[in-house]
Amino acid sequence: MFRRGATKRCESPRLYKFRDPCPGAALPAQTRGCGDNASGYHSRMFSYRHAYHAGNHADVLKHTVLIAILKHLCAKETEVLAVDTHAGAGLYRLDSAAAQTSGESSEGLLALVARLVQRQRAPAPALRDYLDVLASFNPDDVYKVYPGSPFVMQHLMRRNDKIKLFEWHPSDARALAGHVDQLRVGRQVAVLREDGFVGLRKFLPPPARRGLVLMDPSYEIKTDYARVSECIQDCLKRFSTGTYAVWYPIIPRMEAHDLPRRLKTLSLQSQKPWLHATLTIKSGQQASAGAALGSDGKPKRPGLAASGMFVINPPYTLNEQLKAALPDMVDLMGQDKHATHSLEVGGTH
């Protein structure tokens, strides 16, 4: 049985001074400006802000997979390189104006925790590991802080491991650098304000030939889908034994549908094992006339209903972990009869 306070916590949790990456949070995400520009990049690259989505069901899936991979890689003494190509601000407040505007964490982490308290059995081990990490950032049993992938990585990795964080958005890059500075970990963590798809190349292969690359762009522009597959193809040539984890949204767009198929093809061509997991929590249909109303008096948009994780060279343990965790995610975060999951594996270890 799960109860609040049942997960492990740090002896002395760190108190972070937060840097707000979204000072214009009162405005809709589509109309907010980023504050400054970078010539040569599409303006829509700067409209997405993860502060609005932190702790949603897609984060639960992504970080459950990320934690399982990192725990496996760190079980051996050899140092590990972890790269996040789209790192965001690194830390988020679930009680911030941005998070409150979207309310997405109430369909993700907060729904998961609330339903766990109600039911009479413990979560799957991989979900337990996820909650242990979250508890380390929320020592008072109130989930106000959400660690993004950079802080999940740093929390689990050892002093001799290296972490490279790419973030191109000006405000998020500044917030990320400020948050990382508070860790006082020196050269273990590097923040680079560069295009992660390009900057990643200089770190592959890592000296110890052990590493994880996480790719989770916003996909607000269609070319992100092609850039992910092109980047993976290049990475497999440079570092064929690395683990590559790709998050993507499941939306009615041809590019989103084609991405996992392309990644499967690249895996097969490189003769590498792969794993593909998806999570759907609700129907993806547009809000009906009877739907709940937002502050503007209009029906709330349904938001993202599903997402997927595609992993090349996954740990051999990951498949069994997700076999137990994915049904739990559906049970704990599912909203209607459309809630479901899928899990596929291919290739050989």
N, C-alpha and C positions, 0 to 999 in steps of 0.2 A: 504493500500500500504506500502510495506517495503522500507526503505531507510537506508543507512549507518548512524549510530549515533542515530537510533531510539530505541535502547535498553538501559536498565538501566546500569549505571556504578557506581563503587565505587567513593566516594568523593575524596579520596587520594589513587590511585592505588599503590600497593607495587611494588618496583623495586627489582627484584630478581637477585642475582648473580648466573649464571647458571654453573652447573658442567656437563661437557660433558661426558656422559656415553659411547660414541662411538668414542674414539680417532682414531680408524682405519676405519673411515667412507668411506674413498676412496676405500676400498676393498669391494668386494661383500660380502653380509651378510653370505653366506654359508662358506666363507673361513676365516673370521675374527676370531682371537683368543680372548679369554676373558681376558687374562692377568694373571690369576691365576686359580688354580683348586681346586675342592673340592672332595676328594676321596669318592667313593661310589655312585656318581651320574653320569648318562650317559652324555657324553661330548656334545651331541646335545642339552641338556637342556640349554647350555650356548651359542648357536649360534644365538638364536632369540634375537633381540633387538628392543624394541617398538619404539625407536627414529626413525626408518625407516618407521613406519606405523602411527605415531601420526596424528590425524586429518583426517584419512581416513573414508570411509563410514561406516565401522564397528564401529569406535569410535563414529560417530554421532548417530548410533542406540543405542549402549551401554550406552552412557552418557545421551541421551534423556530419556531412561528408568530409569537409575540411579537417575537422578534429579527428575523425577516424583515420584519415591518411597520415596526419602529422604524428599521432600517437604511435602508429606503426613505424614510420620512418625514424622516429626518435628512440625507438627501442634498441637500436644498435648504436655503438659508441661513435662511429664515424660521423663527422660533421655533415650537416645538411644545409643546402641553400634553398630558401623559399622566396619566390617572387610573386608579387601581386601587381598585375599590369594596370589595374584601375582601382587604386587603393581608397579613394574617397577621403573623408576627414578622419577616419580611424576610430573615433569615439563619437557616440551620439547620446543625446538626452531623450528619453521616451516621454518626458513631460515638457519638452520644448514646444514652442509655437509651431514649428514645422511638423513635428510628430503629431501634435494635437489636431492640426489642420487635416491631415490625411486619415488619422485613426487606424492606420494599417497594422500597427503592432497588436491591436485588439483582436485581429483576425489571425495573428501568428503566435508569437511567444506568449502573450497574455492569455489568449484563449487556451493554449496548450497547458499552461500552469493551472488555470482555473479548473479545467476539466480533470486534470490529474488529481487535484485535491478532492474532487467529488467521487472519483471512482475507487474501486477497492483493490487495485493492483499497481505494482511499480511499472515505470516506463521501460521500454527496451533498453539494453545496455548502451547502445550508441546514443540514444536520446538522454540517458542518464549522464553520459560524459558531456554532452552539450549543456545540460543544465548545471553541471558542476562548474563549467567554465563561466557561465552567466552568473552563478552564485558568487564567484570570486570577485565580481565587479559590483555586486549588490549585497553587501554584508547584512543589511538590516531587513532582509526578506521582502523588500519592496523593489520591484524592477523598474528603476529609473534610468539606469545606464545600460546602453547596448554597445558592446565591443564589436567594431567592424573586423573584417578579415585581418588587417595589420595587427590589431591587438590580440586577436585569437592566436595568431602565429607567435607573437612575442611571448604570450602567456605560456605556451606549451613547449617552446624550443629552448635549447640549452645555450649557455654562454658562448660556446665555441661555434654555434651555428650562425649563419648569416641571413639577413632578411633585406630584400631590395623592394622598395615601394615606389611605384610610379603613379603620379597624379598630375594631369595636365590642367585641370580646372583651377584658375588662379586662387579663388577663395578657399576651396577645399584643400589645395596644396599648402596654403599658409596655415590653415587649421591643423592639417596633418602634421606639419613640421612642429607646430607648437605643442601638440599632444605628445609626439614622440620625444621631444626635448625633455619632457617631464619624467620620462622613463630613466634618464641618465644611464643609458647603456652603451654610450660611446659609439664605436664603429660597428657594433652588432647590427644595428638597423640604419639603413640609408634611405633618405627620402629624395626622390629625383623628380623634378618638374619637367618631365619629358613625355613624349608619346611612348607608352609602354610597349606597344607592338614593335616599335623600332629599337628602343633602348634595351629591351630584353636581350637582344642578340649578343651584346658585349659580355654578358655573364654566362653564356653557354659555350662549351660545357663547364660546369664548376670544377674546381681542382680535385675534389674528393669523388666526383662522378656520382653524387647522390643529390637529388633535388626535386622540388615541387614547383610548378608554375600554375598559378590560379589566374584565369582569364574571365572577367565578368564585366565587360563594358555595358553601357546603358542600352545599346542597340537603338538609340533614338534616330540614328541615320542608318539607312539600309546597308551602307558599305561596311558597317561593323561586322555583319555576318560573314562577308567575304574575307575581311581582314583577319578574322579569327581563324578561319580554315587555312588561309595563306600563311599565317604566323605559325600555326601548328605544323604545317608541312615543313617550313624552314627549321623549326625547333627540332623536329625529329631527325633532320639531317645533321644538325649540330650536336644533339644530345639525345640519342635514340633510346636510352634507358631511363630518362627522366619521367616523372609522373606529371601528367598534364590534366588539370581539372577545369572544365569549361562550364560555366553557368549560362543559361539562356532562357528567355521568356517563351512560353507557349502561347502564341497569339495567332490570329488569322492573317498571317502574312507568309507568302511563299518562301521568303528567305529564312524565316524561323523554322518552317517545316523542313526545309532542305538541309539546315545546318547539321543535325545529328547524322543524317544520311551521308553527308560529305565527310564527317569525322570518322564514321565507320569505314568508309572507303579508304581514307588515309591510313587508318589503323591496319586494315587488311593488307594494303600495299606495303606497309612497313613491317608486316608480320608481328604486330604488337597486340597484346590483349586489351580489351576495352570493356567498359561497364557504362550502361546508360540507365539512369533512374529519372522518373518523372513523378510529380506530385500535383494533383488537382484538388482544390478544396471546395469549388463551387462551379456553377454554370458560368460560362463566359459571355452569356447573352447580355445585351444592353438592359439597363434598368427599366422596369415597367412603370406604368402610370401609378401603380399602387406602392411603389418602392418608397423607402424612407427618404425624407427631404433633407437637403443640406441647408447651410446657413443662408444661401441665396434663394431658398424657396423652391429650387428645382430638384428633381430626383437625383440622388447620389449616383455617381458613376460606379459601376460594379468593381472597378479596379482589376488588377491582375488576378486571374483565376488559377493559373498553372505555370509551372516552370520545370526545367530539367537540368540535370547534371550529367555531363559526359566526361568520363575519366579514361585516359589512355595510360597503360601500364599501372592499373590500380593495384593496391595491396591485395594479396590473395585472400585476406580476411574480410575485405569490404563487402563482398557479395552477401555473405551470411549475416553480417551486421545489418545491412539494409533490408534483408528479407524480414527481419524482426521489426526494424524501426519504421519502415514506410507504412505498414498497416496501422501502427500506432499513430503516426502523423495524421492519417486520414480520420481515424477515430477521434482524435483530440482536436483537430482543426477543421474537419469537414463541416460544411454548412448546409448541404442539400444532397439529394440523391446522385448528383453528378460527381461527388467527391470520390476520388479513386487514385491509384498509383500504378506504376509499371516498373519493371526491373528486367533488364536484358544484359547478358554478358556474351562475349565472343572472343575468339583468338585463344592462344595458349600461354600459360605462364612458363 
